[in-house]
């Protein structure tokens, strides 16, 4: 996993580079890898800025607003399944996500949608008779 430098760390690296220290000396002084120092200096020379660029990757299916709505709907009626929650979300916001994505979002907040009961009405009657 890569470590993203804070802007202050990048400023220190550039300042040390302008004092004509080498990559190895800067890496030891800032406790970073040599490749991190080299890339930071290279990026500064190319763009002339220390601002962190946006990262590549697939955009999220649901925004944080959609996540909050999904969590709220689950807390209001915890007996709803993930497919029902997804339909409700699409009706209220227009955002279309998969039921699996909804389960992942709820799991992130420590919640779970309703699971379908494996017991049929016949099973339940039998369990009651045995319990008597």
C-alpha positions as CSV (number, residue, x, y, z in Angstrom):
1,X,0.0,0.0,0.0
2,X,1.4,3.4,-0.9
3,X,1.8,6.2,1.5
4,X,0.5,9.6,0.4
5,X,2.7,12.5,1.6
6,X,1.2,15.5,3.3
7,X,1.8,18.9,1.7
8,X,4.1,19.8,4.6
9,X,6.3,16.7,3.9
10,X,6.5,17.6,0.2
11,X,7.5,21.1,1.1
12,X,10.3,19.8,3.3
13,X,11.6,17.5,0.5
14,X,11.6,20.4,-2.0
15,X,13.3,22.7,0.5
16,X,16.1,20.1,1.1
17,X,16.5,19.5,-2.6
18,X,16.9,23.3,-3.2
19,X,19.7,23.2,-0.6
20,X,21.3,20.7,-3.0
21,X,21.1,17.6,-0.9
22,X,20.9,14.3,-2.7
23,X,18.0,11.8,-2.8
24,X,19.6,9.5,-0.3
25,X,20.3,12.3,2.2
26,X,16.8,13.7,1.8
27,X,15.3,10.2,2.2
28,X,17.2,9.5,5.4
29,X,16.4,12.9,6.9
30,X,12.7,12.7,6.1
31,X,12.4,9.0,6.7
32,X,10.9,8.2,3.3
33,X,11.9,5.9,0.5
34,X,14.3,7.2,-2.1
35,X,11.7,6.6,-4.8
36,X,9.2,8.7,-2.9
37,X,11.7,11.6,-2.7
38,X,12.6,11.2,-6.4
39,X,9.0,11.1,-7.5
40,X,8.1,14.1,-5.4
41,X,10.9,16.2,-6.8
42,X,10.1,15.0,-10.4
43,X,6.4,16.0,-10.0
44,X,7.4,19.4,-8.6
45,X,9.7,20.1,-11.5
46,X,7.0,19.0,-14.0
47,X,4.0,20.8,-12.5
48,X,5.7,23.5,-10.4
49,X,3.2,22.8,-7.6
50,X,3.0,20.8,-4.4
51,X,-0.8,20.1,-4.7
52,X,-1.7,16.4,-4.6
53,X,-3.3,15.3,-7.9
54,X,-6.5,13.3,-8.1
55,X,-6.0,9.6,-7.9
56,X,-7.0,7.2,-10.7
57,X,-9.7,4.6,-10.2
58,X,-13.3,3.8,-10.7
59,X,-15.7,6.4,-9.3
60,X,-17.9,5.3,-6.4
61,X,-21.3,4.0,-7.3
62,X,-23.0,5.8,-4.4
63,X,-22.1,9.2,-3.1
64,X,-21.9,9.9,0.6
65,X,-25.4,11.4,0.5
66,X,-26.7,8.2,-1.0
67,X,-24.9,6.2,1.7
68,X,-26.6,8.3,4.5
69,X,-30.0,7.8,2.9
70,X,-29.4,4.1,2.7
71,X,-28.3,3.9,6.3
72,X,-31.3,6.0,7.4
73,X,-33.8,3.8,5.5
74,X,-32.2,0.7,7.0
75,X,-32.5,2.1,10.6
76,X,-36.1,3.2,10.0
77,X,-37.2,-0.2,8.9
78,X,-34.5,-2.8,9.6
79,X,-36.7,-5.6,8.3
80,X,-36.2,-4.5,4.6
81,X,-33.9,-6.5,2.4
82,X,-31.1,-5.1,0.3
83,X,-33.1,-5.3,-2.9
84,X,-36.0,-3.3,-1.4
85,X,-33.5,-0.7,0.0
86,X,-32.0,-0.3,-3.5
87,X,-35.4,0.2,-5.0
88,X,-36.3,2.8,-2.4
89,X,-33.0,4.6,-3.0
90,X,-33.6,4.7,-6.7
91,X,-37.1,6.0,-6.2
92,X,-35.9,8.8,-3.9
93,X,-32.6,9.9,-5.4
94,X,-32.5,8.2,-8.8
95,X,-29.2,6.5,-8.0
96,X,-29.0,3.0,-9.3
97,X,-26.7,0.6,-7.3
98,X,-26.5,-3.2,-7.0
99,X,-27.9,-4.9,-3.9
100,X,-24.4,-6.2,-3.1
101,X,-23.1,-2.6,-3.1
102,X,-25.9,-1.7,-0.6
103,X,-24.9,-4.6,1.6
104,X,-21.3,-3.4,1.5
105,X,-22.3,0.2,2.4
106,X,-24.4,-1.1,5.3
107,X,-21.6,-3.3,6.5
108,X,-19.3,-0.3,6.5
109,X,-21.6,1.3,9.1
110,X,-22.0,-1.9,11.1
111,X,-25.5,-2.6,9.9
112,X,-27.0,-5.6,8.0
113,X,-30.1,-5.8,5.9
114,X,-32.8,-8.4,6.7
115,X,-31.9,-11.9,5.8
116,X,-34.6,-14.2,4.4
117,X,-35.8,-16.7,7.0
118,X,-34.9,-20.3,6.1
119,X,-37.8,-21.6,8.1
120,X,-41.1,-22.1,6.3
121,X,-44.4,-21.9,8.0
122,X,-44.5,-25.7,8.2
123,X,-41.1,-25.7,10.0
124,X,-42.3,-23.1,12.4
125,X,-45.4,-25.1,13.3
126,X,-43.3,-28.2,13.8
127,X,-40.9,-26.3,16.1
128,X,-43.8,-25.1,18.2
129,X,-45.3,-28.6,18.5
130,X,-41.9,-30.0,19.6
131,X,-41.5,-27.2,22.1
132,X,-44.8,-28.1,23.8
